[in-house]
Each structure stands twice: as C-alpha cells, then as structure tokens.
Amino acid sequence: MSENSKFSPVSFRQWIITFLLMIIPIVNIVLLFLWAFKKDINPSKGNWAKASLVLFIPAFILPFIFVIILPTYLDYVKSSYASEARTVMSNINNASKMYYQTRGEWPTETDQLEQAGQLDVSRSTKLKWTFDIQLSDQGGRITATSTEEMSGGAGHQVVYDADMGKFGGYGSPEGE
C-alpha cells in the first residue's frame, strides 16, 4: 500500500474551509507552513500549500524590499541631478571671490563672471539651471533653480550658504 493511498481526495467542503482559513491573517501563513511540511497531511493539500508558499513569499518580501530600496534610489537620483548645480555653484563662489578681489564689488549675475573671464558655464548647464548670486562681505548665498530642461523637473532649488560653506535643498540629505 503506497503512502498516497491512505489519503482520500480533498473534498469540495474541505477546499472551501481551506480557502476561508486563508483569509485570516497570520493563521493563513502558519497553516501554509504546517500543511506544506507536516508528514501526515493529504499530499494534494501539502503540494498546494508548498506551491502557495513559493508564490506568496516573494509577494510579501518584494514590497518590503521596494519600501527600503526605492526611496534610497530616488535620493541618489536627486543627488546626482543636484551634483551638477553644486559643482557650478562652487565654481561661481570661487570666481566671485576673484571678481571681488579684482573689481572691489561682488557680482550679481553669472554673466558678469563670464564676461570677466573668471567663469565658464556650459550651455547644457544653463538650460537646466538658473543661478542667483547674493554675496557680500558678510557671506551670503548662491541659489540654483532647476528649469523644465532638467530631468528631475523644474523649480527645485539647491542653495549654497557662503557663511557656513554648506549646500542645502534639493539633492541634500535635509531635502528641499
């Protein structure tokens, strides 16, 4: 007599009860593991439980992975978009200091720095970002605002605080 022959087929009523039990949270997971790995369970119910676990475990694990990974990835993307602006803002800050040393006044626009030969901002960067310079002897700030041409969208601001020597806003850990 084979192992499977001692079990009769799972009846319609038993399947209905099985499916109703699967609606109950936590109980469903416990029962699936019980039916999948216990020796004296009807083989068809055991195989069904094993197949359900194979399908359901990834369905429960993947969303948790995405909850952790997706925000980290999006922060990385923002940071990479903002890195271009931060690089140019550092150049603007250095060029502004040289401009002030040679002219005795702080620049208010990047065009002044470019005309003085102290800064070169690429056309592609100018299409993606606008720069506002507000520097003085007390410090000040440089603000970059994204345009429609920037992949991350328009209106995002990266701010360089000349007093603190730090960047903030879009793409920074503190956010916008």
Number of C-alpha atoms within 10 A of each C-alpha: 5 6 9 12 10 10 13 10 13 12 9 9 8 12 12 11 11 15 11 11 15 16 10 10 9 10 11 16 18 12 15 22 15 15 21 22 14 11 10 11 15 20 20 16 18 20 15 15 20 18 13 15 16 11 11 12 11 11 11 10 10 10 11 11 10 12 10 10 11 11 11 11 12 12 16 15 15 17 17 14 19 24 16 13 27 23 11 19 23 16 16 25 20 13 21 25 20 15 21 15 11 10 11 10 14 19 20 16 15 20 13 15 20 14 10 13 11 17 20 15 14 9 8 10 15 14 13 21 25 17 21 16 20 16 21 16 10 7 12 14 20 21 22 24 19 26 18 12 14 18 12 17 12 14 15 18 22 26 22 23 17 18 12 10 11 11 21 17 17 25 24 17 12 9 13 12
